[in-house]
Amino acid sequence: MEKFVEQTFLFDFYGELLTERQRQVYTSVVFEDYSLSEVAEELGISRQGVHDMIRRCNRTLEEYEEKLHLVERFVDLRGKVGEIHKLTENEKDDPSMQKIGQIAAEILEEL
């Protein structure tokens, strides 16, 4: 998985478990593309402090995933439902397959 996508998933699933300040710094650097210097100046801390906080946040988010596997399960589930949806696309004549395809599409939409 691409690093940015992985960081996004980890933050989506576990970001609320970080402190408010950690979320603020992480969001600014990773998602809003602020430089370490810009964030450091805004918060009145060193550039190294921002860098260390980002590394700690990444490590913390990865540790949550190692223990809970929520992102792994999500990606796996999304893939399986996508497969079901693809398999039902070729069965337009069978009403039950159409219903299964519709349900799979709805699940994918929610995921």
C-alpha distance (Angstrom), angle and dihedral (degrees) to the residues before:
residue distance angle dihedral
M1 . . .
E2 3.79 . .
K3 3.81 111.5 .
F4 3.82 95.3 -121.5
V5 3.81 92.5 48.9
E6 3.79 89.8 47.9
Q7 3.82 91.3 50.2
T8 3.80 89.9 48.8
F9 3.80 93.0 51.8
L10 3.80 92.6 45.5
F11 3.80 91.4 49.7
D12 3.82 92.3 45.6
F13 3.79 91.8 52.8
Y14 3.80 101.9 35.6
G15 3.81 106.9 16.0
E16 3.79 93.2 103.4
L17 3.81 88.2 62.9
L18 3.82 90.6 64.4
T19 3.78 120.6 85.6
E20 3.79 118.3 -96.9
R21 3.80 91.0 -106.9
Q22 3.82 92.3 49.0
R23 3.81 90.2 50.3
Q24 3.81 90.8 48.7
V25 3.81 93.9 50.8
Y26 3.81 94.2 41.2
T27 3.80 92.9 49.2
S28 3.79 92.8 47.5
V29 3.80 95.4 50.0
V30 3.81 102.9 33.3
F31 3.80 103.6 33.0
E32 3.79 105.9 21.4
D33 3.81 93.6 40.1
Y34 3.80 96.5 -130.3
S35 3.78 114.6 161.2
L36 3.78 120.4 -111.9
S37 3.81 88.3 -113.8
E38 3.80 92.9 53.7
V39 3.79 92.9 50.7
A40 3.79 92.3 43.6
E41 3.81 91.8 52.2
E42 3.80 92.4 46.8
L43 3.81 93.0 50.7
G44 3.79 97.4 36.6
I45 3.79 95.3 -119.8
S46 3.79 133.2 114.1
R47 3.77 124.9 -84.7
Q48 3.81 87.3 -119.8
G49 3.81 89.2 53.8
V50 3.80 90.4 55.9
H51 3.80 91.1 46.9
D52 3.80 91.7 50.1
M53 3.80 91.7 48.0
I54 3.82 91.5 52.4
R55 3.81 90.4 50.0
R56 3.82 91.1 47.9
C57 3.80 91.3 48.6
N58 3.80 91.7 50.0
R59 3.79 91.0 48.6
T60 3.82 91.8 47.1
L61 3.81 93.0 49.1
E62 3.81 90.8 47.9
E63 3.81 90.8 49.7
Y64 3.80 90.7 53.1
E65 3.80 89.0 51.8
E66 3.81 91.9 48.2
K67 3.79 89.2 55.8
L68 3.80 101.9 36.8
H69 3.84 105.5 25.5
L70 3.82 92.3 -154.8
V71 3.81 95.1 142.8
E72 3.80 91.6 46.5
R73 3.81 90.9 51.1
F74 3.80 92.0 45.8
V75 3.81 93.6 51.7
D76 3.81 91.0 45.5
L77 3.80 93.2 48.5
R78 3.79 92.7 46.8
G79 3.81 89.8 51.7
K80 3.81 93.3 49.9
V81 3.79 93.6 48.1
G82 3.81 88.7 47.6
E83 3.81 89.1 54.0
I84 3.80 91.2 50.5
H85 3.79 90.2 50.2
K86 3.83 91.8 50.6
L87 3.80 92.8 48.3
T88 3.79 92.2 52.6
E89 3.82 94.7 49.1
N90 3.82 90.6 76.7
E91 3.82 93.1 51.8
K92 3.82 99.9 70.5
D93 3.84 93.0 144.2
D94 3.80 96.5 57.5
P95 3.85 111.4 79.9
S96 3.82 93.3 -157.8
M97 3.82 91.0 52.9
Q98 3.80 89.5 48.3
K99 3.81 89.1 53.6
I100 3.81 91.6 48.2
G101 3.81 89.6 49.4
Q102 3.79 90.9 49.5
I103 3.81 91.8 50.5
A104 3.82 91.0 47.4
A105 3.82 90.1 50.6
E106 3.81 90.3 50.8
I107 3.81 91.5 50.1
L108 3.80 91.2 49.1
E109 3.79 89.4 50.1
E110 3.81 90.7 53.8
L111 3.81 93.2 46.0
